[in-house]
């Protein structure tokens, strides 16, 4: 996985070229689940997600997580 953070935005790329279809699906689900946990949002609200069967791109705003944590304190 490659990760880049620019401001509050996180860009993650997962390389899938050598993986079987079952493993690809599992990694796609894990990638979205990880972003959901970091933001405290449901998986269908974490941000943008793209897959071209070679790579998965996950983009989300970690500022949401910081705001949520701050509100709970």
FENZIQUI-V597286 format. One record per residue. PHI is phi in radians with two decimals (NA if undefined). PSI is psi in degrees with one decimal (* if undefined). D_LAST is the distance of its C-alpha to the last C-alpha in Angstrom with 1 decimal. Layout:
((PHI/PSI/D_LAST) (PHI/PSI/D_LAST))
This chain:
((NA/137.3/32.2) (-1.92/136.9/31.8) (-2.28/135.8/28.5) (-2.25/134.0/28.1) (-2.02/122.5/25.0) (-2.16/106.9/25.7) (1.12/-124.9/22.8) (-1.59/-4.1/20.2) (-1.61/135.4/23.0) (-1.95/130.3/23.9) (-2.05/119.6/27.5) (-2.12/138.1/28.7) (-2.18/125.3/32.4) (-1.91/126.3/33.6) (-1.51/125.8/37.4) (-2.05/3.8/39.2) (-0.94/-39.7/42.9) (-1.69/11.4/44.0) (-1.80/152.4/42.0) (-1.29/160.9/43.4) (-1.00/-38.9/42.2) (-1.08/-43.4/40.4) (-1.20/-37.1/38.4) (-1.01/-47.1/37.7) (-1.09/-42.2/36.2) (-1.09/-41.0/34.0) (-1.20/-38.9/32.7) (-1.03/-46.0/32.1) (-1.14/-41.1/30.0) (-1.15/-38.7/28.1) (-1.09/-45.1/27.5) (-1.20/-40.6/26.0) (-1.08/-40.5/24.0) (-1.10/-45.2/22.6) (-1.11/-38.5/21.5) (-1.12/-43.2/20.0) (-1.11/-41.0/17.8) (-1.17/-32.8/16.7) (-1.65/-16.6/15.8) (1.29/16.4/14.6) (-1.84/158.5/17.5) (-1.08/154.8/20.7) (-1.00/-32.6/23.6) (-1.37/2.6/25.5) (-2.16/12.6/22.9) (-1.32/-22.9/22.2) (2.51/-151.1/24.7) (-1.66/146.9/28.3) (-2.51/130.1/30.4) (-2.34/142.9/34.0) (-2.41/130.9/36.5) (-2.01/20.9/40.1) (1.24/-8.4/41.0) (-1.89/-33.1/41.1) (-2.52/154.7/37.5) (-1.99/133.9/34.2) (-1.98/124.5/32.1) (-2.14/127.0/28.4) (-2.23/127.8/26.5) (-2.68/167.3/22.9) (-1.80/110.3/20.1) (-1.33/-10.1/17.3) (-1.08/-30.1/15.7) (-1.08/-41.5/14.7) (-1.15/-42.7/12.7) (-1.12/-41.8/11.0) (-1.12/-44.3/10.3) (-1.09/-45.4/9.0) (-1.10/-40.9/6.6) (-1.12/-36.8/5.5) (-1.19/-29.7/5.6) (-1.37/-19.4/3.8) (-1.34/*/0.0))
